Amino acid sequence: MKTTHTVAVFCTVSMIATSSLAALYGAPPDKRHAWQVHDTRREAPAIVAPGARPGDAPADAVVLFDGSDLSQWEANKPEKGVPTKWRLVNGALESVKGAGYIRTRQSFGDCQLHVEWATPTEVKGNSQGRGNSGVFLMGLYEVQVLDCYNNFTYPDGQAGSVYGQSPPLVNVSRGPGQWQSYDIIFRQPRFQNGELVREGYLTLLHNGALVQDHWVLEGPTGHKRRTKLRPHDDKLQLRIQDHGNPVRFRNIWIRELPERSGGGLKGPLTDPAAVQGKRNEIAAEIRQEANATSVPLQKAQLLMESLAYESRPEIERSVVALLSEFLAPLKNADRATVEAKKAPILALRTSVKYLSTNQIVAADFPPLKVLETLVRKHDLDPKRK
Ligand code: MG
């Protein structure tokens, strides 16, 4: 809300329709949008308690490692539930040479993943041999972990690369032994009947800097070779690589992400039939509210609001009848009588004008002319003063 005028409209409307504060306020629903702009009927996002400090897990995250135990992890063996030989060292999870990859006990698909890691303080080896590990989303797609501070290697194998596919946009590595962070937004490729129906994407922030910008995944990670996407389950275990170097990890948490589209109220609805379905649902709810009220103008206001979501000729006729009942005695009333009804007259005019301007009702919708005449005749418009 930018102007005092907007606030004024809000208040006058709410005087007769307190249950629908923003009724007929923003641009109306259309083929692509089930809601008005600024629609208070839209489902409010869930409240999630944030972590205490930046980088801490929000309340809805699955904490995979908080420094205290390895209960969320197992060895990457054919059998399930084999404890890993990776070590717990001063609140960090340290890779052990020869112990093999570790994997989460739980499986995940689309996710937001936070991982902190540090390569060994003592610098050993070069190129891919220095502080190498990796985070494998779904166990398949590697985000490289490597000491890339003054350590040349092939760009598509640097820290922050999607290994073998996409170098990071910048090298924002900290030095050996220092803690670094990855924040990954991962959308898996989706398959139906063995066919790819949606590409997979990976976005990565390394130490807060964007290094992968919605990278389209080409295939599971390979070494020295290109791979092709192949169908897989919607949820698979996350893996972290043992590449022979004692890389440490801490503060690992993951948030599962809902589908971006077709996901109901929170995601955008892309299918026009789904949009209209949602609009009809909202309209029905508003009509129910209208039926529950015994105040005629409130009822009229609610029914008008419902028309913005779903056009129904019989509802339009009800609105005309309700408004005529209110307006008829005012047509030839004296100024004092009309003045006393100024607030509802102006609020109704706002709503009726909204419907007419947005072509929800016809430009010659009968109550509009009556309201305009009343406002002009008695000089009720606050904007003209
Ligand atoms: Mg690696």
Boltz pocket constraint, residues with backbone or C-beta under 6 A from the ligand:
constraints:
  - pocket:
      binder: B
      contacts: [[A, 132], [A, 133], [A, 134], [A, 143], [A, 144], [A, 145], [A, 241], [A, 243]]
      max_distance: 6.0
